[in-house]
Amino acid sequence: MPTNAIKVLIADDHPVVRVGLRNMLQADGHVKVVAEAQDGVEAIHMVRALRPDVLLLDLAMPKMPGMETLRELTGETTHTRTIVLTGLIDKRQILEALQLGARGVILKDAVMEHLSACIRSVMQGQYWLEGRPVQNLVQVLRDLAAQTAPPPRKTFGLTARELEVVALITEGSTNKHIAQTFGISEETVKRHLTNIFNKLGVGNRLELALFALNHNLLPPAEASVS
């Protein structure tokens, strides 16, 4: 084993997985497994104590899951590069892991094929995603963000003001209160309600409130009007 061997810490709650990873890495003459952790808490202590070059971090662990472990280590003065191990591709989770400082993401069923190349890539300053090294992380993050963006909110043809009226109706506001809130007449409020009822196919305020709640008509941040 060369003196400049890459020091790796394995964090996975399954002993069989840890043994498999260790045996695979030990066969590589340029990698040395310095320790194994069975949960995130152990992993954090070992990273701080041993300062490995690479942390292989399983996302699905008890006590402290991988993402929480990564979040805890973010910002610490450590040269350890984290490679996330996951059983499935969840783009939102991958985006979060990269934003928290992970340098690579590997599917567990692709470990045999990609792990050694991934470790070498991240040690050379690159990132690893979808089975290949990545040069432009900014573009990758942009692409992932676009893919994980929530779909446009369905408004059923309601205008911005009508959506505001719906929010207040859902809170139980009277026409008078709505009129005062927006500085409009009660007749204008009634016209808004008529348009809203027609667009949503509801017949009264209770049906409107139920429709709004059941169809997530308003995002949480817009559920009330101050």
Secondary structure, DSSP 8 states (H G I E B T S, - for coil): --TT-EEEEEE-S-HHHHHHHHHHHHTSTTEEEEEEESSHHHHHHHHHHH--SEEEEESS-SSS-HHHHHHHHTTSS---EEEEEESS--HHHHHHHHHTT--EEEEGGGHHHHHHHHHHHHHTT-EEETTEEES-HHHHHHHHHHHHS------TT--HHHHHHHHHHHTT--HHHHHHHHT--HHHHHHHHHHHHHHHT--SHHHHHHHHHHTT-S-GGGS---
